[in-house]
Amino acid sequence: MTKRTSDTKHVPAIRVKQWLPDWDSIHFDPNSQQARPQPYFFLCSIKARDLKALTGVYRRSTKGGLARAKDPNVQRGHEEERSQIIREFVRYGYPWCEMTETRRASPSAKNLQKPGWLPTAILVNVLPENAVRNGHEISSDDLIHVVEDEGISLIQYPKGYKNPNWTPKSVFPLEVIDGQHRLWAFDDFDPGDDYELPVVAFIDLDRSWQAYLFWSVNITPRKINRSLAFDLYPLLRREDWLDQFAGHSIYRETRSQELVEALWSSETSPWHNRINMLGEKKADRERQVPMVTQAAWIRSLMATFVKQWEGGGSKIGGLFGAGKNQNDLLLPWNRPMQAAVLLYAGSALQQAIKHSEPDWAMHLRNLEPAGLFEKEDPAMFGESTLLATDQGIRGFLSVINDLLYVSADELDLKSWTWESVYENTKAKRLAATEEMAQSLAISSFKKTPIAEFIDEIASSLSDYDWRTSSTPGISETERKDKLVFRGSSGYKELRKQLLEHLATNTGDVGNAAQGVLSRLGYQ
């Protein structure tokens, strides 16, 4: 630390030293974003206006064309509903914050207003010199310094900071570890110059330690939904210690189950009420159409979109998972966004098969008595289509994930964010339920190049012959060709055939399929 040498705006801070000799034996690895941390942190009080400005939280909307590269927390999720609840609490306290407007207008309700205190500290990290976030290095003019002035520690703001309208040249100097929703509560709400927030400031805390700190604060002492934690802090998806502690169930299996629930329950889903959620035998079910079990769906998602990455640049990762390398693709898509991608992809395939009417689909439809499948298209849900089998679902999910993964840069997958879903104030008020949030996400997703790319994939997949080996009326040669999909080896074979089919296309889809085949060593 250095002495204070200017009149730069600052706040006093208390230095708290926390270090045990036992911690010296811990293996600190900078390559895993777990560099040795400082043996202390600081306690201070910062005006809400200033904290918002220095973290950039209130600027993180895509509205106005803001350069999101300045945001050090671009991969942090945000649930608008949580911030709305906090905002109402701050202004009115409890129980006023949960009362309807009619109830608030009651003459007897006035005495129910209370102070909305936020005494719990917001955890932040002070970026060091030369720190890089989202490919941008923090400017020396934007740095926050901890200085000493006559034995008192001071958190010294960037030298050009005068008021909350300040904007950094490159990257905001503070990144929020925990407390983001409390800061978002002040979006479009100015609490005044006398409203301060308690802050715990770490200095140059590596990214993996930040994820660990978020987990220990939110999960260990007071349980919150563990799956939600991976939306709010996607970096947790690549933490080795979580897998070693509790295996894949911490994130992968739980999230897969949630996504299957969305595919089964959403009325916009092709698989609405068409997933065997309880593992019932066909004879025990009221509806006799083929249904893939929930367990099989979960296994398929864990092997595709939510799979654990194997490492190495030649492999294909799961879009909803994360790699071990900090440079690997890490999408901040939350649960409604992830569900929206799957719902859209399934609907795109369903519509492509319906409107293109390929020969294989017409054959399956002609096998069924008229009126038997008024709602269930035999090409998509019948007895003789692979799309109603475990292998077919796995194959479909595999190639959608594969092609999106290798096309991540071209499609700019990271540009589709939860903030872009919430582009207007009306939308913020609408997403009160999971179903509404999914609906908003789908509406937003339809406007992206990613959706157009999936449409092209679906169009090509509709031409693939999805008939099973037991389909009545197929030739002996066709039957033998399709026998390769039986058994555990059938997953790999169907994936390979689907990729080879897609690779015959011209344009982006064909190029992407060629790239996947090459990465997987199928060529």
Summary of the structure (lengths in Angstrom):
residues: 523
radius of gyration: 26.6
end to end distance: 58.1
largest distance: 91.1
contacts: 1592
relative contact order: 0.09
helix: 49%
strand: 11%
